[in-house]
Amino acid sequence: MKSDGRYGTGVGIVQDCGMMDETWTILKVLQWTTGFFSRKGIDQPRANAEVLLAHVLDTERIQLYLRYDQPLGSAELARYREAIRRRASCEPTQYITGRQEFWSLELEVGPAVLIPRPETEVLVEKALELLPGTRARVLDIGTGSGAIAVSLATERKDLTVVATDRSPGALEIARRNAVRHKVEDRVWLAAMDLFSAFLPAVPVFDLIVANPPYIGDFEFAALPREIAEHEPVEALRGGVDGLDVIRKILAEAPFFLKPGGSLLIEIGKGQDEMLPLVPDNSRIDTCGFIRDYSGVLRVMHCRANG
């Protein structure tokens, strides 16, 4: 590769300045890109380089190790150069590849939805524990990519999930993920803001789950660029303290739960201290918090009376 200074962004793989005359093997390209990403301060530079190249070559990462000496053609180099340019501008790798693994499922993602995080798997795990042993109905509020809804539906063949979102773009991605994993007949998608289309309230759900916006204004200002500038702001920000949407869910959700049904809400680090153990809602019996795999109190669990 040429020096970073010569090409501005440093992406000189297929610039018009004679780079086509040089042979770039998979190994050589990965070595250069890893160094470039390191200088740009990108976390896990080697992993990023490998994921992007595997995406460009439409292969698995393991194949890169088996084909180190394979030269890349000009079209492949051009596509890889564009992927590097996008990653160097802090666009998330998942948006470039259009994929993210969650609950051992490959999901489609894009700028219309948040990238599913590993900590949200704790919510899925707890939901599966709480569901009745036979046919059940679940409401997934703010489904985004459909990560929670699709994961639950793949685990429980007797489950019906109503997945809602106010973003048409998010619902389309959720629909494609449901189709990809063959649960489209049991994941019903609906465009609405929280519970607006369900009024008047009827207690028909065994479980309600939500991963709402919960980033406060101060916390949002400190987010990394790849989150703040690329992921959908409306799915991140939850008001001054991050709890605006969570408070609305706590106030309304219990009226849609069957007696003894559960509500699971993902929350931000430290927000357990700002939320009451017994919210001011006549339909809620008890509440508590569940830790994620890092030990953070990540999920609020409330149970309806009965």
Disulfide bonds with the S-S distance in Angstrom:
Cys287-Cys302 2.12
